[in-house]
Amino acid sequence: MQIIKRKIQEIVEKSLFKGKIVVILGARQVGKTTLVKEIHKKYPDDSIYLNCDEPDIRSAFSDKTSTEIKAYLGNKKLVILDEAQRVKNIGLSLKLIADNYPQIQVIATGSSSFDLANEINEPLTGRKYEFYLYPFSLAELTAIYSNLEINRLLEHRLILGMYPEIISDSQEADSKLKILVKSYLYKDILQFQNIKHAEAIEKLLQALALQIGSEVSYNELAQTAGIDRNTVASYIQILEKAFVVFRLNPFSRNLRNELKKLRKIYFYDTGVRNALINNLNPLQLRQDVGALWENFIISERLKYTRNNGLDKNTYFWRTKQGQEIDYLEEAGGKLSGFEIKWTENKFKKSKLFLESYPGSEITLINRHNYWDFVI
């Protein structure tokens, strides 16, 4: 399959050579290496790509002086450190480069543990631009597929997800997806703070997978996973930082009867979600199509806004009496609500919401009109 240009590539390139370290974070296997190698190609004589999985490269940047680091890099103007979290005290090494050699542009990539280990946040305060790479978005697939083809492939993407390896090998997609989940999903999570409860993490993930689109209670999740509520909260925070799940909090401003405590938790990739519950069945054999579609569309919308540098606050809305809106965005003081339905062509707008928040609007997103919302 041909290389699909990532939406954030242009934004990343515009941030180069401005005196800041560029950090690209994302889960394993989302395409960080491919992205930085595409940038590397544009500077054939002045750049160097270094894979920090290699022991000698790790050694070259671990606990070294700025002079030693500069001697190693020579006259290269662009330095790419892939999987930089593998280097001990990488944050301090990057700080030395930024402070002493501002003419050298470093791009450091890291899977979730890069962020989880908190190696870079304190040393690089005010010295970095940070970007996030997600699995492919539908908008990125338009580079190789026509609109008609994307619509035809929509069911496959709902079931198998958007990871590059899964899209590039449709023949082995089922087995590769299961390997991806087993081999990579837990790897960073279990390494973080030496988490011992692999079984509890797995039960928690499966419980979250079965509750997409519904408000989740940490107390109930604790009972299901056999751990206490605080551990559930901690694990979910780790899963968020590992780019496995993200949360929507309830929107509440005016009404006493609006939910304020519960939250919804979605998966960045619906293929990962389906593999966790071992259900890769076609849509006609599923009972969860509505929830799956809701997760898929909200994830795609998140990719769309972040890949395009749009700043939006996101929520869901629900009252104690059961009135609800699946997804809300707040930008520039305006509230936009979206009801996300797979089959429906009509829906009843919440009068209470529209009256409580003058100037707001509610739109239906279904499989016939999703295009403008996520592409």
C-alpha positions as CSV (number, residue, x, y, z in Angstrom):
1,M,0.0,0.0,0.0
2,Q,1.3,3.5,-0.8
3,I,2.4,5.8,1.9
4,I,-0.6,7.8,3.3
5,K,0.4,11.3,4.2
6,R,-0.5,12.1,7.8
7,K,-2.6,15.2,8.5
8,I,-0.2,16.4,11.2
9,Q,2.9,16.3,9.0
10,E,2.4,19.8,7.6
11,I,1.8,21.2,11.1
12,V,4.9,19.4,12.4
13,E,7.0,20.7,9.5
14,K,5.9,24.3,10.2
15,S,7.1,24.0,13.7
16,L,10.7,23.0,12.8
17,F,13.7,25.2,13.3
18,K,12.0,27.6,15.8
19,G,14.2,26.8,18.7
20,K,12.0,24.1,20.2
21,I,12.2,20.3,20.6
22,V,9.4,18.7,18.6
23,V,7.8,15.7,20.4
24,I,5.4,13.3,18.7
25,L,3.5,11.0,21.0
26,G,1.2,8.1,20.1
27,A,0.4,4.5,20.8
28,R,2.6,1.8,19.3
29,Q,2.0,0.9,15.7
30,V,0.1,4.1,14.7
31,G,2.8,5.1,12.2
32,K,5.2,7.5,14.1
33,T,8.3,6.0,12.5
34,T,6.8,6.2,9.0
35,L,5.9,9.9,9.7
36,V,9.3,11.0,10.8
37,K,11.1,9.1,8.0
38,E,8.9,11.0,5.5
39,I,10.2,14.2,7.1
40,H,13.7,12.8,7.2
41,K,13.6,12.4,3.4
42,K,13.2,16.1,3.0
43,Y,16.6,16.8,4.6
44,P,18.8,14.1,3.0
45,D,22.2,15.7,3.8
46,D,21.5,17.6,7.0
47,S,19.5,15.1,9.0
48,I,20.0,11.8,10.9
49,Y,17.5,9.2,12.0
50,L,18.4,7.3,15.2
51,N,16.4,4.4,16.5
52,C,16.7,4.4,20.3
53,D,15.9,0.7,20.5
54,E,19.6,0.3,19.5
55,P,21.8,0.0,22.6
56,D,24.7,2.1,21.2
57,I,22.3,5.0,20.4
58,R,20.8,4.8,23.9
59,S,24.3,5.0,25.3
60,A,25.2,8.0,23.2
61,F,22.4,10.0,24.8
62,S,22.3,8.6,28.3
63,D,23.9,10.8,31.0
64,K,26.2,12.6,28.5
65,T,27.4,16.2,28.6
66,S,26.3,18.7,25.9
67,T,29.7,18.6,24.4
68,E,29.6,14.8,24.1
69,I,26.2,14.9,22.5
70,K,27.3,17.5,20.0
71,A,30.4,15.5,19.0
72,Y,28.2,12.5,18.4
73,L,25.7,14.5,16.2
74,G,28.4,16.3,14.2
75,N,27.0,19.0,11.9
76,K,23.5,17.5,11.5
77,K,20.8,20.2,11.6
78,L,17.8,17.8,12.1
79,V,18.1,14.9,14.5
80,I,15.3,12.3,14.8
81,L,15.2,10.2,17.9
82,D,12.7,7.4,17.4
83,E,11.3,5.7,20.6
84,A,13.2,8.2,22.6
85,Q,11.6,7.0,25.9
86,R,14.1,4.2,25.7
87,V,16.9,6.6,26.6
88,K,17.6,7.0,30.3
89,N,17.0,10.6,31.5
90,I,16.1,11.6,27.9
91,G,14.4,14.8,29.1
92,L,17.7,16.2,30.5
93,S,19.6,15.3,27.3
94,L,17.0,17.1,25.2
95,K,17.2,20.1,27.5
96,L,21.0,20.3,27.0
97,I,20.6,20.3,23.2
98,A,17.8,22.9,23.3
99,D,19.8,25.2,25.6
100,N,23.2,24.8,24.1
101,Y,22.6,24.2,20.4
102,P,19.3,25.9,19.4
103,Q,20.3,25.6,15.8
104,I,19.8,21.8,16.0
105,Q,16.2,20.7,15.5
106,V,15.3,17.5,17.4
107,I,12.2,15.5,16.7
108,A,11.7,12.9,19.5
109,T,9.0,10.3,19.1
110,G,7.6,8.2,21.9
111,S,5.0,5.6,22.5
112,S,2.8,6.1,25.5
113,S,5.5,5.2,28.1
114,F,7.4,8.3,26.9
115,D,4.6,10.4,28.3
116,L,3.8,8.1,31.2
117,A,7.3,8.1,32.6
118,N,7.1,11.9,32.7
119,E,10.6,12.0,31.3
120,I,10.2,15.2,29.3
121,N,7.5,17.4,30.9
122,E,9.6,19.1,33.6
123,P,13.0,19.4,31.8
124,L,11.4,20.7,28.6
125,T,9.0,23.2,30.1
126,G,8.7,26.0,27.6
127,R,11.2,24.2,25.2
128,K,8.9,21.8,23.2
129,Y,6.1,21.6,20.8
130,E,4.0,18.5,21.4
131,F,1.9,16.6,18.8
132,Y,-0.2,13.5,18.9
133,L,-0.5,10.8,16.2
134,Y,-3.5,8.6,16.2
135,P,-4.5,5.6,14.1
136,F,-5.5,6.6,10.5
137,S,-8.5,8.9,10.2
138,L,-11.1,8.7,7.5
139,A,-9.9,12.1,6.3
140,E,-6.4,10.6,5.7
141,L,-7.9,7.6,3.8
142,T,-9.3,9.9,1.2
143,A,-5.7,10.1,-0.1
144,I,-6.0,6.5,-1.5
145,Y,-9.8,5.8,-1.5
146,S,-12.6,7.6,-3.3
147,N,-15.7,8.7,-1.3
148,L,-17.6,5.8,-2.7
149,E,-14.9,3.3,-1.6
150,I,-14.8,4.8,1.9
151,N,-18.5,4.4,2.2
152,R,-18.3,0.8,1.0
153,L,-15.5,0.0,3.5
154,L,-17.2,1.8,6.4
155,E,-18.5,-1.4,8.0
156,H,-15.0,-3.0,7.9
157,R,-13.5,0.1,9.6
158,L,-16.2,0.0,12.3
159,I,-15.3,-3.6,13.1
160,L,-11.5,-3.8,12.4
161,G,-10.5,-0.2,13.2
162,M,-8.0,2.2,11.7
163,Y,-4.5,1.0,12.6
164,P,-2.2,1.2,9.6
165,E,-1.2,-2.4,9.7
166,I,-4.8,-3.5,9.8
167,I,-5.7,-1.3,6.8
168,S,-2.7,-2.3,4.7
169,D,-3.3,-6.1,5.1
170,S,-7.0,-6.8,4.7
171,Q,-6.4,-10.5,4.2
172,E,-4.9,-11.1,7.7
173,A,-6.6,-8.2,9.4
174,D,-8.5,-10.3,12.0
175,S,-5.4,-12.2,13.3
176,K,-3.2,-9.1,13.1
177,L,-5.6,-7.1,15.1
178,K,-5.7,-9.7,17.9
179,I,-1.9,-9.8,17.9
180,L,-1.7,-6.0,18.0
181,V,-4.0,-6.0,21.1
182,K,-2.1,-8.8,22.9
183,S,1.4,-7.8,22.0
184,Y,1.3,-4.0,22.3
185,L,-1.8,-2.9,24.2
186,Y,-0.6,-4.1,27.5
187,K,3.1,-3.7,27.0
188,D,3.5,-0.1,28.1
189,I,0.6,-0.2,30.6
190,L,2.1,-3.1,32.6
191,Q,5.6,-1.6,32.5
192,F,4.3,1.6,34.1
193,Q,5.0,1.6,37.8
194,N,5.5,-2.1,37.6
195,I,1.7,-2.8,37.5
196,K,1.2,-6.4,38.6
197,H,-2.5,-6.7,38.0
198,A,-2.6,-7.8,34.4
199,E,-5.9,-9.7,34.9
200,A,-7.5,-6.7,36.6
201,I,-6.4,-4.4,33.7
202,E,-7.9,-6.9,31.2
203,K,-11.2,-7.2,33.1
204,L,-11.3,-3.4,33.3
205,L,-10.7,-3.0,29.6
206,Q,-13.4,-5.6,28.8
207,A,-15.9,-3.8,31.1
208,L,-15.2,-0.5,29.4
209,A,-15.5,-2.1,26.0
210,L,-19.0,-3.3,26.9
211,Q,-20.1,0.1,28.2
212,I,-19.1,2.4,25.3
213,G,-21.9,5.0,24.9
214,S,-23.1,4.6,28.5
215,E,-22.2,6.5,31.6
216,V,-19.7,4.5,33.6
217,S,-19.4,4.2,37.4
218,Y,-16.0,3.7,38.9
219,N,-17.6,1.9,41.8
220,E,-19.2,-0.6,39.5
221,L,-16.0,-1.0,37.5
222,A,-14.1,-1.7,40.7
223,Q,-16.5,-4.6,41.6
224,T,-16.2,-6.0,38.1
225,A,-12.4,-5.9,38.0
226,G,-11.9,-6.9,41.6
227,I,-9.9,-3.8,42.6
228,D,-10.8,-0.7,44.6
229,R,-12.2,2.5,43.2
230,N,-9.0,4.5,43.5
231,T,-7.1,1.8,41.5
232,V,-9.8,2.0,38.8
233,A,-9.4,5.7,38.6
234,S,-5.6,5.3,38.4
235,Y,-5.7,2.6,35.7
236,I,-8.1,4.6,33.6
237,Q,-5.8,7.6,33.7
238,I,-3.0,5.3,32.6
239,L,-5.1,3.9,29.7
240,E,-5.8,7.5,28.7
241,K,-2.2,8.4,28.6
242,A,-1.5,5.2,26.7
243,F,-3.9,6.4,24.0
244,V,-6.2,3.4,24.5
245,V,-9.2,5.2,25.8
246,F,-10.5,8.8,26.2
247,R,-13.3,10.2,28.3
248,L,-16.1,12.6,27.9
249,N,-17.2,14.4,31.0
250,P,-20.8,15.6,31.5
251,F,-21.6,19.1,30.6
252,S,-23.3,21.1,33.4
253,R,-23.8,24.8,33.7
254,N,-27.4,25.8,34.5
255,L,-29.6,23.0,35.6
256,R,-29.7,21.3,39.0
257,N,-30.8,18.0,37.4
258,E,-27.9,17.7,35.0
259,L,-25.5,14.8,35.6
260,K,-22.2,16.0,37.1
261,K,-20.3,12.9,38.3
262,L,-20.6,10.1,35.8
263,R,-18.5,10.1,32.6
264,K,-18.4,8.2,29.3
265,I,-15.3,6.4,28.2
266,Y,-14.6,5.5,24.5
267,F,-11.8,3.7,22.7
268,Y,-9.5,5.6,20.2
269,D,-9.9,2.6,17.9
270,T,-13.1,0.5,17.6
271,G,-11.0,-2.5,16.2
272,V,-9.1,-2.6,19.5
273,R,-12.4,-2.4,21.4
274,N,-13.9,-5.3,19.4
275,A,-10.8,-7.5,19.8
276,L,-10.9,-7.0,23.5
277,I,-14.4,-8.6,23.7
278,N,-13.5,-11.1,21.0
279,N,-16.3,-9.9,18.7
280,L,-15.3,-9.2,15.1
281,N,-18.7,-10.3,13.7
282,P,-20.3,-8.3,10.8
283,L,-22.8,-5.6,11.7
284,Q,-25.9,-7.7,10.9
285,L,-24.9,-10.2,13.6
286,R,-24.2,-7.6,16.3
287,Q,-26.4,-6.1,19.1
288,D,-24.0,-3.1,19.7
289,V,-24.1,-1.3,16.3
290,G,-25.5,1.9,17.8
291,A,-22.9,2.1,20.5
292,L,-20.1,1.1,18.1
293,W,-21.1,3.8,15.6
294,E,-21.2,6.4,18.4
295,N,-17.7,5.4,19.5
296,F,-16.4,5.4,15.9
297,I,-17.8,8.8,15.0
298,I,-16.7,10.5,18.2
299,S,-13.2,9.1,17.8
300,E,-13.1,10.3,14.2
301,R,-14.3,13.7,15.2
302,L,-11.6,13.9,17.8
303,K,-8.9,13.0,15.2
304,Y,-10.4,15.6,12.8
305,T,-10.3,18.5,15.3
306,R,-6.9,17.7,16.7
307,N,-5.3,16.9,13.3
308,N,-6.5,20.3,12.1
309,G,-5.5,22.2,15.2
310,L,-9.1,23.1,16.2
311,D,-9.6,24.0,19.9
312,K,-12.9,22.5,21.2
313,N,-14.1,21.5,24.6
314,T,-16.0,18.2,24.4
315,Y,-18.7,16.7,26.6
316,F,-22.0,14.7,26.7
317,W,-25.2,16.0,28.2
318,R,-27.8,14.1,30.2
319,T,-30.3,14.9,32.9
320,K,-31.4,12.7,35.8
321,Q,-34.7,12.3,34.0
322,G,-32.9,10.7,31.0
323,Q,-32.9,13.5,28.4
324,E,-29.5,13.3,26.7
325,I,-27.3,14.4,23.8
326,D,-24.5,12.0,22.8
327,Y,-21.8,14.6,22.1
328,L,-21.3,18.3,22.7
329,E,-18.7,20.7,21.5
330,E,-18.0,24.1,23.0
331,A,-16.0,26.7,21.0
332,G,-16.1,30.4,21.0
333,G,-18.8,30.5,23.6
334,K,-21.2,28.4,21.4
335,L,-22.6,25.0,22.2
336,S,-23.2,22.5,19.4
337,G,-24.9,19.2,20.2
338,F,-24.8,16.1,18.1
339,E,-27.0,13.0,18.2
340,I,-25.2,10.1,16.7
341,K,-27.4,7.3,15.2
342,W,-26.6,4.6,12.8
343,T,-30.1,4.2,11.2
344,E,-32.3,7.1,12.2
345,N,-33.2,9.9,9.9
346,K,-35.3,11.9,12.4
347,F,-34.8,12.6,16.1
348,K,-36.5,14.6,18.8
349,K,-34.4,17.6,19.8
350,S,-34.2,18.4,23.5
351,K,-36.4,21.5,24.1
352,L,-34.9,21.7,27.6
353,F,-31.3,21.9,26.3
354,L,-32.1,24.5,23.6
355,E,-34.1,26.6,26.0
356,S,-31.4,26.3,28.8
357,Y,-28.6,27.3,26.4
358,P,-29.8,29.9,24.0
359,G,-27.9,30.0,20.7
360,S,-27.0,26.3,20.9
361,E,-28.0,23.8,18.2
362,I,-28.4,20.1,17.9
363,T,-27.6,18.1,14.7
364,L,-28.2,14.4,13.8
365,I,-25.2,12.5,12.5
366,N,-25.9,9.2,10.8
367,R,-24.3,7.0,8.2
368,H,-25.8,9.1,5.4
369,N,-24.4,12.5,6.5
370,Y,-21.3,11.8,8.6
371,W,-18.9,12.9,5.9
372,D,-18.9,16.6,6.6
373,F,-18.5,15.9,10.3
374,V,-15.3,13.9,10.2
375,I,-13.7,14.6,6.8
